[in-house]
Amino acid sequence: MFVISKLLSAVTQPMFWLALWMLLSLMLISKRKRIAVGMLWTGIAVWGLLGFTAIPETLLRQLENQYKAPLSGDLSPYVGVIVLGGATGKPELFEAHGQVPLGEAAERMTEPVALMRMHPNFQLVFSGGDGRLFASGKSEAELAKIFFERQGVDMSRVTLETGARNTRENAQLVAALLGVQCKQAWLLVTSASHMPRSMAEFEAVRCNVTPYPVDFATANTPSWTDYSMVSSLSKWQTALHEYLGMFVYRIIR
């Protein structure tokens, strides 16, 4: 299932479908020139419209608004935080430069550090292996260990789960690692758009988790005039990845 999910990741990228559309147009141009030309113009128009961020932001906002984090001053019932990987960059960057690379989901790493400092009784469980199709180098958990150490986190309060390659494995392996402790009250830290899928998986393994979403990509209202092809395509891919992931996980559970 892991290999299939990686191979299917292309379907969450709008440019993949646009390339197929343009290819089909070119294949038809010798026999159905009028239709093919219309398809090409349609493809060009869609290509231009993809740069507007409002539509993918609307899809992301529906995911991000499903859960709210509890107030930071009222966390006494919790024993700690479960943090899902996905924030660190390629291990090769660490090997080359000696610095732990953080991506756009950096809050998955920084917010737990703040929570650990504010709540000296908290434990931290970090879950993350190597989610690439061809694993090599350090796991996310190994990079996380280095990051937390450099931030001054007391590593006696940190537990690392090094095998998970996707969200389902995050939940299953953390549940196995914690055992009966998973019945205690934990905060689940991951990106806000990733939280609906994560909560479903942790509830399926009967872990007692409360969502603590971070790494928000949308505000309360969209800006209909913002235009950025790079930003928009990234948001499209994130949104489609999460919706497709929820659908697939639901039918194979």
HELIX and SHEET records of a PDB file:
HELIX    1   1 PHE A    2  LEU A    7  1                                   6    
HELIX    2   2 LEU A    8  THR A   12  5                                   5    
HELIX    3   3 PRO A   14  LEU A   28  1                                  15    
HELIX    4   4 LYS A   33  LEU A   49  1                                  17    
HELIX    5   5 ALA A   54  GLU A   64  1                                  11    
HELIX    6   6 PRO A   91  HIS A   97  1                                   7    
HELIX    7   7 GLU A  107  MET A  118  1                                  12    
HELIX    8   8 GLU A  140  ARG A  150  1                                  11    
HELIX    9   9 MET A  155  ARG A  157  5                                   3    
HELIX   10  10 THR A  167  LEU A  178  1                                  12    
HELIX   11  11 GLY A  179  LYS A  183  5                                   5    
HELIX   12  12 ALA A  192  HIS A  194  5                                   3    
HELIX   13  13 MET A  195  ALA A  204  1                                  10    
HELIX   14  14 MET A  229  ILE A  252  1                                  24    
SHEET    1   A 5 VAL A 158  GLU A 161  0                                        
SHEET    2   A 5 GLN A 123  SER A 127  1                                        
SHEET    3   A 5 GLY A  80  LEU A  84  1                                        
SHEET    4   A 5 TRP A 186  SER A 191  1                                        
SHEET    5   A 5 VAL A 209  VAL A 214  1                                        
END                                                                             
